[in-house]
């Protein structure tokens, strides 16, 4: 029988490691203060920002989960709550609206004011001109300003009409900044939509949250009522055309009757009778279409969802970030662990 060497697992003597770290403690006297100073310089140069949040519950349409069918199916232990909505756009897809330039560009022209009253501009100009920057990045921004910019193809085209899907470089940068400042999420169980915004001013942060809420409500309402509004416009046109036809025949009948009051020709009586029948048909058509028009109008109102604001946006009292103390403590912990590893690195043996 051949003897096989058994590989022994690596054993780390914690007492030896602790002794080595203690003997090399002078290195900590250098690394920790340097880390403290550098991390404070970095984090305190970062501008503070505020956060605001809105929780919104839109009305959901049910098709399978309610009524007799839902009761029968639930008796077999089957939950139809996940299939209740009849919308083609599931509420879980609402957060993806922030990826659409058309939705994001709708925020360009909202008016914002800061708490001090020094800023009164569009949100687009606020992001372009009134953002506080870290002074550490000033040299990089200065160097970047020296680099000649490529000619904007959109501006060169001479197209003055704004197209959200054909943005210039500056517009695209603002759109990216908005996406960084706005988060929309949907709870899978309750369907509650949460809108979270951040900005360097608390009042602007609240204004942004309220504007996104209104824009999202408008999008959901337009989507839910789109088919009903198309039907309403269709019946509105048919009813208008039917009214014109009815009034035309009525005027023709009136003029014909007035012109032949003293004439008793059979052919004229038959003509007047035909006009009366035609007028009655036109009137019946008009009244039927008008009834359908009113029903379509009611359908638009029926399809318009109601929204419940569970939590409104508020002007934050304290900044949401950056967390300066947590950052500094975290950097000190990393510096401590890195220094300790550097001291005992020669005594650590790893086997694979």
Residue pairs with C-beta under 8 A, 6 or more apart in sequence:
7 351
9 351
10 349
10 350
10 351
12 348
16 347
17 344
17 347
20 343
20 344
20 347
21 340
21 343
21 344
24 343
27 339
27 342
27 343
28 336
28 339
31 335
31 336
31 338
31 339
32 332
32 335
32 336
32 339
35 331
35 332
35 334
35 335
36 328
36 331
36 332
38 331
39 327
39 328
39 331
39 332
40 328
41 136
42 136
43 322
43 324
43 327
43 328
44 324
45 134
45 135
45 136
46 134
46 322
47 131
47 132
47 133
47 134
47 200
48 200
48 319
48 321
48 322
49 198
49 199
49 200
49 205
49 319
49 320
49 321
49 322
50 198
50 199
50 200
50 201
50 202
50 205
50 316
50 319
50 320
51 196
51 197
51 198
51 205
51 316
51 320
51 321
52 196
52 197
52 198
52 202
52 205
52 206
52 208
52 209
52 313
52 314
52 315
52 316
53 194
53 195
53 196
53 197
53 209
53 311
53 313
54 194
54 195
54 209
54 210
54 212
54 213
54 309
54 311
54 312
54 313
55 192
55 193
55 194
55 195
55 309
55 310
55 311
56 192
56 193
56 194
56 195
56 213
56 216
56 217
56 307
56 308
56 309
56 310
57 190
57 191
57 192
57 193
57 307
57 308
57 309
57 310
58 91
58 191
58 193
58 217
58 220
58 305
58 306
58 307
59 305
59 306
59 307
60 84
60 85
60 91
60 191
61 84
61 85
61 86
61 87
61 224
62 70
62 84
62 85
62 86
63 83
63 84
63 85
63 86
64 70
64 73
64 80
64 83
64 84
65 80
65 81
65 83
65 84
66 84
70 80
73 80
74 80
85 91
87 223
87 224
89 223
91 186
91 191
91 193
92 186
92 188
94 184
94 186
94 193
94 216
94 220
95 183
95 184
95 185
95 186
97 103
97 184
97 216
97 219
98 104
98 178
98 179
98 182
98 183
98 184
99 179
101 164
101 165
101 167
101 175
102 164
102 165
103 215
103 219
104 164
104 175
104 178
104 179
105 162
105 164
105 167
105 171
105 175
106 215
107 123
107 178
107 182
107 208
107 211
107 212
107 215
108 122
108 123
108 124
108 171
108 174
109 122
109 123
109 124
110 122
110 123
110 207
110 208
110 211
111 120
111 121
111 122
111 123
111 207
112 119
112 120
112 121
112 122
112 123
112 126
112 203
112 204
112 207
112 208
113 119
113 120
113 203
113 204
113 207
114 201
114 203
114 204
115 201
115 202
115 203
115 315
119 126
119 130
119 201
119 204
121 129
121 130
123 178
123 204
123 208
123 211
124 174
126 204
127 174
127 177
127 178
128 170
128 174
131 200
132 200
133 141
149 169
150 169
152 168
152 169
152 170
154 166
154 167
154 168
155 168
159 166
167 175
181 197
181 198
181 199
181 208
182 195
182 196
182 197
182 208
182 212
183 195
183 196
183 197
184 193
184 194
184 195
184 196
184 212
184 216
185 193
185 194
185 196
186 192
186 193
186 194
187 193
187 194
192 310
193 216
195 209
195 212
195 213
195 216
195 313
196 209
197 205
197 208
197 209
197 212
197 313
198 205
198 320
198 321
199 205
199 208
202 315
202 316
202 317
203 315
205 313
205 315
205 316
206 313
206 314
206 315
206 316
209 313
210 313
213 309
213 313
217 307
220 305
220 307
221 304
221 305
224 303
224 304
224 305
225 300
225 303
225 304
227 303
228 296
228 299
228 300
228 302
228 303
229 300
231 296
231 299
232 293
232 296
232 297
232 299
232 300
234 296
235 289
235 292
235 293
235 296
236 293
236 296
238 289
238 293
239 286
239 289
239 290
239 292
239 293
242 282
242 285
242 286
242 289
242 290
243 286
245 282
245 285
245 286
246 279
246 282
246 283
246 285
246 286
249 275
249 278
249 279
249 282
250 279
250 282
252 275
253 272
253 275
253 276
253 279
256 268
256 271
256 272
256 275
257 272
260 268
260 272
